[in-house]
Amino acid sequence: MRAKYCFTLLLLISIFTYPCTTAIISAKASADGRPMLLKNRDSDYLQNKVVSFTTGPIHFIGVVNTADLKNEEIWIGFNAEGFGIMNSASYNLKGNDTTKLTDQEGRVMKAALASCRTLADFENFLRQAAKPLGVEANFGVIDAEGGAAYYEVNNYTFTKYDVNDPQVAPDGYLIRTNYSCSGADNKGFGYIRYGTASELFGEQYSHSKFTDEFLIRIVPRCLIQKATGSNLEQALPENESDTTYVPFRDYIPRYSSASATVIKGVAAGEQKSGMMMWTILGFPLTSVAVPVWLLPDGAIPALLQSNNGKDARMNAIAMTLKKRVFPALNDAKENYIILGKLLNKSGTGIRQELNEVEAEVVRKGKILYGQICAAKAGEAEVRAFYLWLDDYIPDAIGNRLRNKSAH
């Protein structure tokens, strides 16, 4: 059975906003029986970093805006208790509520990571938190007990959608963009992206359960657009010298896409230390996925770190490459892309070159992940892998793209 739309009318609208595309995969729908969260993050904060928090009773890790020097907000993350959380902004939950306190979602998620172990904990957290919460969002949550659910939350109330309930999610997964199913009908944003994602997920699930590779390598780079029926990969230019502008609007990846992350949970009874996330910092089409585990001292790859507001190296690389594929059209640049520089029939596009780099990262990351789950690798092996990532990724990208024009 395919995923069901939760709205009565598919509005093919295009509104300027900073949306996200998210999905929760239950253990039932996961190829290896572990729940997962996916967030393709769109934001006006295009510089992101990864930060570990190890001073409180529960250690946690997440994606943070580089400009957030005090690390007060987290936009997707997980903790040492096997609890993971993400969000997408919603624009149809508040009704006539005129509360002025807004945009507190990042603070809420940080507080939840610092205190919650299970979905029940998160529900109690929402009930007991001071009101108004200052949020209008779909929060996606998983835990180490197999729990997986969306919580559609406004300033005062929430509605739960249990991904393990076959009446709610018959195929064991749910998708949310920028409206809530419990909110006002036919309002909010992201209907086109929801349609694209639903079709993409449904097609995948018709022949295979979901893997983390599908979520991190395919979904955030999907160049299908549901409203127009276009698929940019079906009409590629011959080579990278073709600088034709191609319309680029309402795809899952957008000009405003700042990162993409998959959090991979643990199966019931597994060691929680196996929980990890694949993080793409920067524009997903010009970046590489980097696997991260939560170590006791909070160590992470240097590629993902920011020093006093300086752009993380992985994000900086992605942003530099992004400039090559977007034309200098002032305020209209986000609506057009130079497709030939990204993908082409000759296989020399930036994304095609990065795919080769990322494939090696994923290959080695999966090997290490398997060893960790089998208790055949631990902190020492993760630290060594981080050092390898810090050397390999910049060097491999430089070697493959060094001779490509930046213009």
Steps between C-alpha positions, in 0.01 A plus 500: 500500500630842407531786747176695527464872451356665811349798323181530301639700210850507358569870466766557239624823649843653523560730795825662602583352838767289668354152505623149575420153374501229768416133544485244780574136421389244759685174564229328294586697187877505551715251315700414812225539760628829643287817499625810320435872474563704184511877483583700191538841664414823324593818679625852463799384709703327229805440719457203734729308735483189718536545876529250787369580848668301778463709817153390611369167628394396148753555223368593157604621156332697225503742208529866604511829309861615468394849607360358826821549697339394829350187340155579638298327226518155341325419173538122501688279743513196727619416848683224687168347610396415145260793466499695172302805394450729200242750380339663203330835532123493464284789388147378568487413872450828684160603370408830663781483756682835494775408748808706421752244627613301193787302348589310816519159330880477520497578872225247561696227323816578694309481828337173396836344409637602838218335692304239302562128460173382346196624311309496830763732647455738207124501543540584868754766404244662266225485762710644781692767307407862565241632257492647246773283353574738213480223240295394200665183378498133417750333734623156392623277782648150538627316807694187596179311582387504138280806539451722195250783469425846371371758746317793342549771759371853544537737793269304729412155365636211295366217286693172474533290183645161595704356214464153654119518482383330178188717500720811490794375294401177321844462344695601809615844387370857492604818321456862602589823326367840614144441602340278763233237445321615817507862387279711277419335168682614189721747682871498565774426250687210342218318322705456184796362694267273695363365173849443361621329817189282528543376146873442547451312829207301365696386196794397716284314751320310223815293445725555802498618859686820577874525549698790636666528157161564339417766757831684490620446142175501301228703672692826570635494143172413326454710185139402434231765540148370558301802379664525158594135461854605414805286568821692440705181478306392190615798291864551588730730301784336311778632721597761759566769240126533443403797719131505416278615787240244606197588718556375855203547731311282750729200479590325828846659481465877464732797490418541870593141591761537774558139602356150492525247780397142564494380861525124524353360820560170674292185503339392825763351732799639312774710653399865473857593411428367151266790424645732237421759238599566141538875462524704181609852589428763239301472178427125466567494125856628549593333826591156636337296777717457811418232763518601866468310828467652847824438689526554878722805460296640211773461235377550142676537163678833468325541164172559678620737771490878511749716687348825632257542214735391223329280244551127551732371228245258353239776484751739344592248229134441420425873481796563270378229263143624527604837354611321183154365425287806579520789253554860608142616450468709815176424683387253232799267530323253731252419221758386244791258492778431250421132471797411279745593773313282749411199284565418136508212255880494505498423873720798587253703704574606856235266648632211292853557623382534860305175470829318457645663810189434704480137389832428669392681817177301510680173432745547785235648727274199455785263579578685821132518591468124463805448718361732769166321502683167532712639786814454288587871491477784748623849581854447369377384161252789475772753580729350238216513248440867578866576425470314172187699408675830574782408263317306232195715423671837429785331311272281291268788413798719412652233279178437312394864458832686489493552124136602477427864431336701774327715241 
